Amino acid sequence: MKRMVAEWEPQQTLLLSFPHKNSDWADDLSKALSPFVKIALAVAYSQRVMIICDDREKIADMFCSTNNMEFVEIPTNDTWIRDYGYITIEEDGVSKLLDFDFNAWGGKFEYALDSAVNGMLYNRGLMGEMPLEAVGFTLEGGSIESDGAGTILTTTECLCNPNRNGGLTKMQVEAKLKEYLGATRVLWLDHGFLMGDDTDSHIDTLARFIAKDTIMYVKCDDESDAHYEALNAMEAQLQSFVQEDGDPYKLIPLPMSEPKFDSEGNRLPATYANFLITNGALLYPTYKDKINDKAVGEIFKAFFPDKEIIGIDCMKLIEQGGSLHCSTMQVGR
């Protein structure tokens, strides 16, 4: 029996890939590094954090404590390890790492270095005893959500996009998800997007499992917002979904951040759905939004009473098109 492990299950390691002078962050590297340092510190007290970087000593010197941290020098193109990092499955009760093909969201950017990271980590013996399987299928971690029991939540716009695997049908994609992830069923969202998002509507920007029976999702109440129609259609589709036993899902709406823009006036993909569940904490992105940052924190406190709730300023991250969850990848035990 095979299944994709849910994010809320026990984790062995959190992977982070730090910005460097040859990445898109070069013009403002010190500010770009700040959220990554904060994420690492927020997680390391309860689990191992592996930091991929270009200069181990330089990056380690940025921390007041490096307890539970490991620094690994590996060349990378970019920081979005959610999409090129390992995906953890369990097969016949044994954890296993899958290394899917990565093509930078349909060839939008350079990716040769990123696509080699998993193999390099594994070949250095840094991932312990877990077996590794390289999979000749393009799939990003941010494009799929698992309930840990066989249900995968995803979007048509991403997984059926011609820029990934040549434009497969839903049926063809489902066959792959069943083969590689042990999926027993796939829930497809056909609506929803964020302006400024390069991922072709990754699910982790829109809707997330937080339990087998519960989905958190981005809700737009402003009729004048460019996202209103698509996100309301997405909400209606979520309301139509049922669990394996036929019961409806518990749906928890997250507000949209007030609109954020870059220096040229382009809207940035600020989304509170890009949170991260770890062993001891829930980390969520903030966007210098005095009302919604606080409101979202209270929502997370209500649904994760046993975890520390930590907000991380992700304004710098969304300038490059991603956010907190995109910057991290957990490895199951």
N, C-alpha and C positions, 0 to 999 in steps of 0.2 A: 504494500500500500504506500502511496506517495501523496504528499501534500505540501503546499507552500506555507511556511511558518508565518503566523500573524505577528505584527510588530509588537504587540503587548506581551508576547511570550518572553521567557528569560533570554537575555542576550549575553554573549561572551565578550564581544568587542564592538566598539563604535569606530567606524572608519571616517577620517576627515582628510581632505586633500587641500592643503593650504595654497593661497595665491602666492605668486612669485614674480620676479622682475621680467620674466618672459611671457607672462600671461596677460590677459586683457586688463588686469588690475594695475599694470605697471605705473600709470600716471599718478596713482594715489594709493600706493601699496600699504603705507602705514595704517590708513583708515580702513582699507579693505581687510587687513589682517585682524582688526579688532573684533568683529563678530565671531570669527573662527576661534580666537583665543577664549572668548566668553563661552562659546559652546563647549569647548574642550573642558574648561574648568567646571562647568555646570554638570558635566556627566562623569568626570573622572573619580568623583568621590564614591560612586556606586558601581562602576565597572571600568574595564580596561578601555583606553582610548588609543587608537593607533593613528598617528599623524604622518601623512605622506608630505614630504617637503623637499626643497632644493638644498637646504643647508641646515642640518640637524642642530648644530651648536647655536646658530643664530636664532632659530625658532624656539629652542628650549630656553634660551635666555629671556624670552618674553614672558615667561611664567614665574609666578612667585613660588609655585610648587609644581613639580612634575611627577608627583606620586600617581601611580596607575597609568602613566602615559608612556608611550613608546614612539620614538621618532625614526622614520625610515626615509632615506634619501632615494627617491625614484623620480625620474623626469615625467612631467605631465603637461598637457596642453591647457587644462582648465580644472576648475574646482568641483564640478557637479558630479560627485562620486555616487550619488543616488542612482545615476543612470548608467555608469560603467562599472560600479562595484558588484560584488557577488550578490546573488540571490540565494537565500538559504531555504532548502527544502528538507523534509524528513522522509526517508524512504525505508520502509520496514523497521521503523523505530530508530533509525540512525540518521543523524544530521549530515547533510551533504551540501557542498557549495557548487553553484552553477555559474559559469562564465559565459554569458550570452554575447553575441556580436554587438558592437556599438559603432554607430556611424554618425554621431553628433547630430541627432534629430533630423536625419535625412540628408546628411552631407552639407549642413549649413556652415560648419566650421571645421578646422583641423582637428583630427582625433586620433592619429596613429599612436601617439604616446599614451593617451588615456586608455585605449583599447588593450594596451599591453600590461597595464598595472596589475590586474588580477593574477596573471601568470607569473609576474616577477615576485609578487608577495609570496605566492605559494611556493615557488622554486627556492626561495630563501628560507623556507621552513617556518614562516611566521604565522601560519594558520593552523598549527597544531596537527592533530591526527585526522581531521575531517577530510574525506575524499573530495576531489575536484573533478567536475566534468565540464569540458568546453562544448558549447552548444552552437551549432551553425545556424542560428536564427537571430535576427535583430530584435532585441527587446530591452527596454529601459526599465529600471526599478520604479521610477516615478510614474510609469504608465499603467501599473497594476496595483490593486489593493486586494489583500487576501483576508478572509475571516478565519483562517486557520483550520477550516473544516471542509474545504473543497470548493467554496464559492469565490470567484474572482470578479471584481468590479473594475470596469475599464471604460474607455471611450472609443467610439467608432472612428472619430477623426484621427486618432493616433494609430491604433493598431491595424486599421485597414487602409492607412495612407500609402500610396504608391512609393513614397520615398523611404519606406522601411523595408518591406519584403516584396516589393513589386506590386503591391495593391491586392492583397489576399481578401477573400470574402470573409464574412463573420464565421461561416462554417469552417473554413480552412484554418482561420486563426484559432478557433476553439479546439480544433483537433491538435494543434501544436501545444496549446495551454494544457490540454488533458495529458498529452504525451510527456511534456517536460515538467509540469508543475503538479500533475495529479488532479487537475480541476475536474470537478463533477458537474459544474455548471458555470456559465459566464453571464453576468449582468452587464448589458451594454447601455451606456449613456450616449444618446445620439445628439444631445444639445449641450451647450455650455462652452464658454471660452473666456479668456482674459486678454485684454489688449496688452501688447508688449511681450507676450509669451511666445518663445521660440519653439516650444515642445509639441505644438499641434494638439493642445488641450490634454496635457497629462492629468490623470485622475487625481494626483496628489495636490493639485491646485484647486480642485473643485469639490470632491466628495471623498470621505474617508471612513472606513470601518473603525470603530473604537471598541466594539464587542461583536460577537457573532450576530446579535440581533439589533445593532444600533449603528446608524450612519450619521456622521456630521457632514454638513454641506454648506456651501456659500449661498446666501440668499440676498437678492437685490430688491429693495423696496422702492427705489427711486425710479419712477417711470421715465424720467428724462435721461437716465444713465444709459449709455450705449450697450450695457450688458443686460439690461432689464428683461427684454423679450427672451433671449437665449437662456438665461438663468432661471426664469420662471418656467420655461418649457422643461428644463432639466429637473426642477423641483416636482413638476407634475409627473415626470417619468419615474423619479424616485418614489413618489407616492404610490405608483402602480406596482412597484417591485414587492415580491413576497419572499419570505424565507423558505427553506426547504420543506418545512412542515405546513406551509400555506399561510402562516400568519404574516401580517404586514411588518415592515421594519419600524423601529422607533427612529424617528428622524429629528435631528437636533440642528436647527439653523444657526449658522454663524453670520454675523453682519459683515458687510463689505467695509473695508477701510475707506475713509474719504479718499477721493482721487489724488494720486501722487504722480508727478511729472518730472521728466529729466530736464536738463538745461535747455534743450531744444523744443520743449513743449510736448514731447511724446509721453503718452500715459504709460505708467509702469505697472507691472502685474502684481500689485499688492494683494495678498490673499492670506487670511488667517487659517485656511485649511492646510497650510504647509507646516503644520506642527510636527513634533517628534516625540514619540513615546520611548522612554528608556527604562532601565530597571528601577531607578529611584525617583525619576522626575519626568514631568512633561514640560518640554520646552516649546514655546510658541513665539512666532514672529510679531514684533511691534513695528509701527510705522509712523511714530511721532503724531499719533492721532489721539488726542486727549480723551475723547469719549469712547471710541471703539476699542482702543488698546486695553483699557480698564474693563470694559464690558465683557470682552472675550476672555480675559483672565478669570473673571467670576464664573463664566460658563464652564471653563476647564476645572476650576476648583470644585464645582458641583458634581462633575462627572468623573473626576479622578481624585477622590478624597484621600487616598492613600499615597499620593505622589506629591512631591514638591512641585509647585507651578512656577516656572521661571520664564519671564519675558526676555527676549533678545532683540535688540534694535537691529532690524534687517533692512534699513533704508539703503545701505551700501550694496547689499546683495541684489535687491531688485533693480538697481541701476544696470546690472548685467543680466537681468532676465530671470533670476532664480530667487529662492528664499531659503529658509532654514532647513526644511526637510530635503530639498534638492542638494544641500551641501553635505549631507551625511548619509551613511549606510550602516545599518546594524547587521552584525553577524550573529546568528542564533547559536545556542549551545549544542 
